[in-house]
């Protein structure tokens, strides 16, 4: 194939959609490197500080689609102080100055300003897609600029972003000529919505497939929207409160019954249990149900809903579903592939039962196709984990969060080594693992021995010595992300095999036995790594004794050295 004409090879490259495959192709020879450089239009940067925008643009001059990730994912759990970084403006400015014809931009956990959004809207003539996942720093004024100037916009997705909603009229800035929308998601907004502008926008968007509304869109408006968009596939409802015996509600149910294409549903920020009957006619078609942002729904109403959703592949729910609700899921949803059960403040504050190990056993018995699980509960046992491992050996992602992370098995008072050991021995395709509960070094020995495919590992309050971290680093050769919190891992583990970090994307350690001196040694010997010491209380990092323990350490690969926008509470070594 090396002897084929360049045109043929470049045509073959166009069928390679995987970023990893494209990277590997570019390493074959200089000619392939050159061809891949000029043919590649989509680029993924997993850490915005790992490379400079100028270097990316020089490497891929025909860039059209850019995906950027900023802050560590632990920011979702408030472990990364506010103001750490992750600013997108330098990237936008570099793209504009280089005259890149950007069409798609996807950002995750980044700081996005209105200035950045206005620059995007005015600079990229053919811009069609903006996806902002868990981003912050912008307002609806910036969104209004995108709406007004991006005439060919297809996707506007604000998934779980923090937006200052100062202007409820931003939807009215979409011009009448804008008829290209395919995706519109603004469920994260808190402010009012110009319902007339929303209805007109939906009416003139025949290709609209995904629409997620915020909690200020009433059920009456949803009825009018669905009349204009029966082609929707993904629907996020707003407020689901109405008189269930009214003629208007009966009309809504009739309209929803005609929306046969809807397979994904979410929302229900405000909901009356009786109103859930309006979506019963389409439950048989649902493959994805997301209720993690919904108002609390009584268990019996939820069971009635779930019992009609036999085709579900993905279910996201709060722990108020209870074990009985999970039993209903297990008996109905035989094709379930992904389940997420989150902890709710209502259950925690009122000391309610929530879900337990019994619900997890029921799921493992009834949902044998399950391959991704996030489960939050008050307690767990080794026996249940062993049962789950036997019933569901196809896990790719297994995340268990016990609300009291230091708690042992309540029946035997033993650590969870054997339970998690059974999981990693049975589930040999595991790529993501989150451990919780009392654990010793033995479980990390199991992980190092059996998790050959593991890419992401998160542990907290676990282990007895530095040996545990050594077992993982020695055994898990495909590991990319390692997050360790409140564990006894120390300097010896950190400095044992420093070259290993060059094959990883990042290492996070907080409240461990790592000293400032060890971090300095690591930074000096490995110049290709950025080692950041972060002060959790956002006070400036002072020069201190090398023996002082580090509060938080974040390590990642970089090609451009120390970042220039680090705040005072971050010391980059």
C-alpha positions in Angstrom: 0.0 0.0 0.0 3.0 2.3 0.5 3.5 2.2 -3.3 -0.1 3.4 -4.1 -0.6 6.9 -5.5 -1.1 9.6 -2.8 -4.6 10.2 -4.0 -5.6 6.6 -3.3 -4.0 6.6 0.2 -5.6 9.9 1.0 -9.0 8.5 0.0 -8.4 5.6 2.3 -7.5 8.0 5.1 -10.9 9.7 4.7 -12.6 6.5 5.9 -10.6 6.5 9.2 -12.7 8.2 11.8 -10.8 7.2 14.9 -8.3 9.8 16.2 -6.1 7.0 17.5 -6.1 5.2 14.1 -5.2 8.4 12.3 -2.4 9.0 14.8 -1.0 5.5 14.1 -1.2 6.0 10.4 0.9 9.1 10.5 3.7 7.1 12.1 4.2 4.7 9.2 6.4 6.9 7.1 7.1 10.5 6.2 4.8 10.5 3.2 1.9 9.1 5.3 2.6 11.8 7.9 2.4 14.5 5.2 -0.8 13.0 3.7 -2.4 12.6 7.1 -1.5 16.2 8.0 -3.3 17.7 4.9 -6.2 15.3 4.9 -7.2 15.5 8.6 -10.1 17.8 9.3 -11.1 16.6 12.8 -8.8 17.0 15.8 -9.3 16.0 19.5 -7.2 17.6 22.2 -7.8 15.9 25.5 -5.9 18.6 27.5 -5.9 22.2 26.3 -2.5 22.7 28.1 -0.8 19.7 26.5 -0.1 21.6 23.3 -0.4 25.2 21.9 -3.1 26.2 19.4 -0.4 27.4 17.0 1.2 24.0 17.0 -2.1 22.3 16.3 -2.9 24.7 13.4 0.6 24.2 11.9 0.2 20.4 12.1 -3.3 20.4 10.6 -3.8 23.4 8.4 -7.1 22.1 7.0 -8.7 21.8 10.4 -12.5 22.0 10.3 -13.7 20.3 13.5 -12.0 20.8 16.9 -12.7 19.1 20.2 -11.1 20.6 23.3 -11.1 19.4 26.9 -10.0 21.7 29.8 -10.3 21.1 33.5 -9.7 17.7 35.1 -12.9 15.7 35.5 -12.7 16.0 39.3 -14.0 19.5 38.9 -17.4 17.9 38.7 -17.0 16.9 42.3 -15.6 20.3 43.5 -12.1 18.9 44.0 -10.6 21.5 41.5 -10.7 25.1 42.9 -12.6 27.7 41.0 -10.4 29.7 38.7 -7.9 26.9 38.0 -7.9 27.6 34.3 -9.1 26.0 31.0 -9.7 29.2 29.0 -10.7 28.8 25.4 -10.1 32.3 24.2 -6.4 31.8 23.3 -7.5 28.9 21.0 -10.3 30.9 19.3 -7.9 33.9 18.8 -5.2 31.7 17.3 -7.7 30.0 14.9 -9.1 33.4 13.8 -5.6 34.8 13.2 -4.6 31.7 11.2 -7.7 32.0 9.0 -8.7 28.5 9.8 -12.2 27.8 8.3 -13.6 26.2 11.5 -17.0 24.6 11.2 -17.4 22.6 14.4 -16.3 23.3 18.0 -16.8 21.0 20.9 -15.7 22.1 24.4 -15.7 20.2 27.7 -15.1 21.7 31.1 -13.7 25.0 29.7 -14.1 28.6 30.5 -16.0 30.3 27.7 -16.6 34.0 27.7 -19.1 36.0 25.7 -16.1 37.6 23.9 -15.1 34.1 22.7 -18.6 33.4 21.4 -18.9 36.7 19.6 -15.5 36.1 18.0 -16.7 32.7 16.8 -19.9 34.1 15.4 -18.2 36.8 13.5 -15.1 35.0 12.2 -16.2 31.6 10.9 -18.6 32.0 8.0 -19.5 28.3 7.6 -19.7 27.6 11.3 -22.4 24.9 12.0 -21.9 23.2 15.3 -21.2 24.4 18.9 -21.2 21.9 21.8 -20.5 23.2 25.3 -20.4 20.4 27.9 -20.1 21.5 31.5 -18.5 24.8 30.5 -18.8 28.1 32.3 -18.1 31.8 32.1 -20.6 32.9 29.4 -24.1 34.4 29.3 -27.1 34.4 27.1 -25.7 37.6 25.4 -22.9 35.3 23.9 -25.6 32.8 22.8 -27.5 35.6 21.2 -24.4 36.4 19.1 -24.2 32.8 18.0 -27.9 32.7 17.1 -27.8 36.0 15.2 -24.6 35.5 13.1 -24.2 31.7 12.5 -26.7 31.5 9.6 -26.0 27.8 8.9 -26.1 26.6 12.5 -27.1 22.9 12.9 -26.1 22.1 16.5 -26.3 24.2 19.7 -25.8 22.0 22.7 -25.3 23.6 26.2 -25.2 20.3 28.1 -24.8 20.8 31.9 -23.1 24.1 31.4 -23.3 27.1 33.9 -24.8 30.0 32.0 -25.6 33.4 33.4 -29.1 33.8 32.0 -29.5 37.6 31.8 -31.6 37.7 28.7 -34.6 35.4 28.1 -35.0 36.8 24.6 -31.8 35.2 23.1 -33.9 32.7 21.0 -35.5 35.6 19.2 -32.0 36.4 17.7 -32.2 33.4 15.4 -33.0 35.0 12.0 -36.0 33.9 9.9 -33.6 32.4 7.4 -32.2 30.0 10.0 -33.9 26.7 9.1 -31.0 24.3 9.5 -31.1 23.3 13.2 -30.7 19.7 14.0 -29.9 19.9 17.7 -31.0 22.5 20.2 -30.3 21.8 23.9 -30.7 24.5 26.6 -32.0 22.5 29.5 -29.3 23.9 31.8 -30.6 27.5 31.5 -32.5 28.8 34.6 -34.2 31.9 33.1 -37.4 32.5 31.3 -37.9 31.5 27.7 -39.4 33.5 24.8 -42.0 30.9 24.0 -43.2 32.5 20.8 -39.7 32.7 19.4 -39.1 29.1 20.4 -42.2 27.9 18.7 -41.4 29.8 15.5 -37.8 28.5 15.5 -39.0 24.9 15.8 -41.7 25.4 13.2 -39.1 26.5 10.6 -36.6 23.7 11.5 -37.8 20.6 9.6 -34.5 18.7 10.3 -34.7 19.2 14.1 -34.0 15.9 15.8 -32.9 16.7 19.3 -34.6 19.3 21.5 -34.0 19.7 25.2 -36.0 22.4 27.0 -35.4 24.0 30.4 -37.8 24.0 33.3 -39.5 27.2 32.3 -41.2 25.8 29.3 -44.7 24.8 30.4 -46.6 21.8 29.3 -48.9 23.9 27.1 -45.9 25.2 25.1 -44.6 21.6 24.7 -47.9 20.6 23.1 -47.5 23.3 20.5 -43.9 22.4 19.9 -44.6 18.8 19.3 -47.3 19.7 16.8 -44.6 21.5 14.8 -41.9 18.8 15.3 -43.3 15.2 15.2 -39.9 14.1 13.7 -38.1 14.6 17.0 -35.9 11.7 18.2 -34.5 13.2 21.4 -36.9 15.2 23.6 -36.1 17.0 26.9 -39.3 18.2 28.5 -39.6 21.3 30.5 -42.2 21.7 33.3 -44.5 18.6 33.3 -47.3 20.1 35.5 -50.9 20.2 34.3 -54.4 19.2 35.2 -54.5 15.6 34.1 -58.3 15.7 33.7 -58.4 18.7 31.4 -59.1 18.7 27.7 -55.7 20.3 27.0 -53.9 17.4 28.8 -55.9 14.9 26.7 -54.8 16.7 23.6 -51.1 16.6 24.6 -51.3 12.8 25.1 -52.9 12.5 21.7 -50.1 14.6 20.1 -47.3 12.7 21.9 -48.8 9.4 20.7 -48.1 10.5 17.1 -44.4 11.2 17.8 -43.4 7.7 17.1 -39.8 8.7 16.3 -38.9 9.7 19.9 -36.5 7.2 21.4 -34.8 9.4 24.0 -36.5 11.4 26.7 -35.3 13.5 29.6 -36.2 16.6 31.6 -39.3 16.6 33.9 -37.8 19.4 36.1 -41.2 19.9 37.6 -43.7 17.0 37.3 -47.0 15.8 38.7 -47.0 12.0 38.8 -50.4 11.7 37.0 -48.9 13.7 34.1 -46.4 11.0 33.3 -49.3 9.0 31.7 -49.0 11.5 28.8 -45.8 9.8 27.6 -47.1 6.2 28.0 -47.9 5.9 24.3 -44.3 6.3 23.3 -42.7 4.3 26.1 -42.6 1.2 24.0 -40.2 3.0 21.6 -37.8 4.5 24.2 -34.2 3.4 24.3 -32.9 6.1 26.6 -34.6 7.6 29.7 -32.8 10.2 31.7 -34.5 11.2 35.0 -31.4 12.4 36.9 -32.6 16.0 36.8 -36.2 15.3 37.4 -38.3 16.3 40.4 -38.8 13.4 42.8 -41.3 10.9 41.4 -43.1 8.5 43.8 -41.9 4.9 43.4 -45.2 3.5 42.3 -45.6 6.1 39.5 -42.0 5.4 38.4 -42.7 1.7 38.3 -45.7 2.2 36.1 -43.5 4.2 33.8 -40.6 1.8 33.7 -42.9 -1.2 33.2 -43.8 0.2 29.7 -40.1 0.8 28.6 -39.1 -2.7 27.6 -36.6 -1.5 25.0 -34.5 0.7 27.2 -30.7 0.6 26.6 -29.8 3.5 28.9 -31.4 4.6 32.2 -30.1 7.5 34.3 -32.0 7.8 37.6 -31.7 9.1 41.2 -31.6 6.8 44.1 -35.2 7.6 45.1 -36.1 4.9 42.6 -35.5 2.4 45.5 -34.9 -1.3 45.3 -38.4 -2.0 44.2 -38.0 0.4 41.3 -34.7 -1.4 40.3 -36.5 -4.7 40.5 -39.1 -3.3 38.0 -36.2 -2.3 35.8 -34.7 -5.7 36.0 -37.9 -7.5 35.1 -38.8 -5.2 32.2 -35.6 -3.9 30.6 -33.8 -7.0 29.5 -31.8 -5.1 26.9 -30.4 -2.5 29.3 -26.8 -1.7 28.6 -26.1 1.4 30.8 -27.4 2.2 34.2 -26.6 5.2 36.3 -28.0 5.6 39.8 -27.1 9.0 41.5 -27.4 10.0 45.1 -30.1 12.6 45.9 -30.1 15.2 48.6 -33.7 14.3 49.5 -32.7 10.7 50.4 -29.5 11.7 52.2 -31.0 14.6 54.2 -34.0 12.6 55.3 -32.1 9.5 56.0 -34.2 7.4 53.6 -33.3 4.0 52.3 -32.5 4.9 48.7 -31.1 1.9 46.9 -29.0 -0.9 48.4 -27.1 -4.0 47.4 -30.4 -5.8 46.9 -31.3 -3.6 44.0 -27.9 -4.2 42.4 -28.4 -8.0 42.6 -31.8 -7.7 41.0 -30.3 -5.6 38.1 -27.4 -8.1 37.6 -29.9 -11.0 37.4 -32.4 -9.3 35.0 -30.1 -7.2 32.9 -27.4 -9.5 31.6 -26.4 -7.2 28.7 -25.3 -4.5 31.1 -21.8 -3.1 30.3 -21.8 0.3 32.0 -22.8 0.9 35.6 -22.6 3.9 38.0 -24.2 2.9 41.3 -24.5 5.0 44.5 -25.6 3.4 47.7 -25.2 3.4 51.4 -23.7 0.0 51.8 -22.4 -3.0 49.8 -21.1 -6.5 50.5 -18.5 -8.7 48.9 -21.0 -11.4 48.3 -23.1 -9.1 46.1 -20.1 -7.9 44.1 -19.1 -11.5 43.5 -22.7 -12.2 42.3 -22.7 -9.2 40.0 -19.3 -10.3 38.6 -20.7 -13.7 37.7 -24.0 -12.4 36.2 -22.5 -9.4 34.2 -19.0 -10.3 32.9 -19.3 -7.8 30.0 -18.7 -4.6 32.0 -16.6 -2.0 30.3 -17.3 0.7 32.9 -17.9 -0.1 36.6 -18.3 2.7 39.1 -19.4 2.0 42.6 -19.8 4.9 45.1 -20.5 4.0 48.7 -21.7 7.0 50.6 -19.4 6.1 53.6 -16.2 5.3 51.7 -14.4 3.9 54.7 -17.1 1.4 55.5 -16.2 -2.4 55.3 -18.5 -5.2 54.4 -21.3 -4.9 57.0 -21.9 -8.7 57.1 -18.3 -9.9 57.6 -16.6 -6.6 58.6 -13.9 -7.4 55.9 -12.6 -5.0 53.3 -13.9 -5.2 49.7 -10.8 -6.8 48.2 -12.5 -10.0 47.2 -15.6 -8.4 45.8 -13.7 -6.0 43.6 -11.2 -8.8 42.9 -14.1 -10.8 41.4 -15.2 -7.9 39.3 -11.8 -7.3 37.7 -11.2 -11.1 37.2 -14.5 -11.7 35.6 -14.8 -8.4 33.5 -11.7 -8.6 31.4 -12.8 -5.8 29.0 -13.0 -3.3 31.8 -11.8 0.2 30.7 -13.1 2.4 33.5 -13.2 1.5 37.2 -14.1 3.5 40.3 -13.5 1.9 43.7 -15.2 2.7 47.0 -15.3 1.3 50.5 -12.6 -0.1 52.7 -9.8 -1.6 50.6 -6.3 -2.9 51.1 -3.3 -3.3 48.8 -4.6 -6.7 47.8 -7.3 -5.2 45.5 -4.6 -3.2 43.6 -2.6 -6.4 43.1 -5.8 -7.9 41.5 -6.2 -4.8 39.3 -2.6 -4.9 38.2 -2.9 -8.6 37.3 -6.2 -8.7 35.5 -7.1 -5.2 34.2 -5.2 -5.4 30.9 -7.6 -3.0 29.1 -8.1 -0.5 32.0 -7.7 3.2 30.9 -9.2 5.1 33.8 -9.0 4.3 37.5 -10.4 6.4 40.4 -9.7 5.4 44.0 -10.4 7.1 47.4 -9.7 6.2 51.0 -8.1 3.0 49.8 -4.8 1.1 50.2 -2.3 0.5 52.9 1.0 1.6 51.4 2.8 2.7 48.3 2.8 -0.9 47.0 -0.8 -0.5 45.8 0.0 2.2 43.4 3.1 0.3 42.2 0.9 -2.8 41.4 -1.4 -0.6 39.2 1.4 1.2 37.3 3.3 -2.0 36.7 0.3 -4.0 35.6 -2.1 -1.7 33.7 -0.1 -0.9 30.6 -3.0 0.9 28.9 -3.8 3.2 31.8 -4.3 6.8 30.8 -5.9 8.5 33.8 -5.3 7.7 37.5 -7.1 9.7 40.2 -6.2 9.0 43.8 -7.7 10.7 46.9 -7.1 10.3 50.6 -4.8 7.3 50.2 -1.5 6.4 51.8 0.4 6.3 48.5 3.6 8.3 48.8 6.9 9.4 47.3 8.3 6.0 46.6 5.3 5.1 44.4 5.3 8.5 42.7 9.0 8.3 41.8 9.3 4.5 41.1 8.8 4.5 37.3 8.6 8.1 36.2 8.9 7.2 32.5 5.5 5.5 32.9 3.8 8.9 33.1 4.8 9.7 29.5 2.4 7.0 28.3 -0.5 8.4 30.5 -2.7 11.4 30.0 -2.8 12.5 33.6 -2.3 11.7 37.3 -4.2 13.4 40.1 -3.3 12.9 43.8 -4.9 14.7 46.7 -4.5 14.2 50.4 -1.9 11.5 49.9 1.7 11.1 51.3 3.4 13.0 48.5 5.8 15.8 49.4 6.8 19.0 47.6 10.4 17.7 47.3 9.2 14.5 45.4 7.2 16.6 43.0 10.3 18.8 42.3 12.4 15.7 41.6 9.8 14.4 39.2 9.5 17.7 37.4 13.2 18.0 37.0 13.8 14.5 35.7 10.7 14.6 33.4 10.6 17.9 31.5 7.9 16.6 29.2 5.5 16.7 32.2 3.8 19.5 33.9 3.6 18.9 37.6 1.1 21.3 39.3 0.8 21.8 43.1 -2.6 23.2 43.9 -3.7 24.9 47.1 -7.2 23.7 47.8 -8.2 26.8 49.8 -7.2 29.1 46.8 -4.5 30.8 48.8 -1.2 31.6 47.0 1.3 28.7 47.0 4.3 29.8 49.1 7.8 28.3 48.8 7.8 25.7 51.6 10.0 23.0 53.0 10.5 20.1 50.6 9.2 17.7 53.3 5.8 19.4 53.4 2.9 17.3 52.1 1.1 18.4 49.0 -2.5 19.2 49.2 -3.3 18.5 45.6 -1.1 17.4 42.7 -2.0 17.3 39.0 0.4 15.8 36.5 -0.1 15.8 32.7 2.0 15.5 29.5 2.8 18.6 27.6 4.7 19.7 24.5 4.8 23.4 25.4 6.1 23.5 29.0 4.6 25.5 31.8 1.3 27.2 31.2 1.2 31.0 31.4 -2.2 31.5 32.9 -1.8 29.6 36.2 -3.4 31.4 39.2 -1.6 32.2 42.4 -2.9 29.1 44.1 -1.3 26.8 41.4 2.5 26.2 41.3 3.7 24.7 38.1 7.0 22.9 38.5 
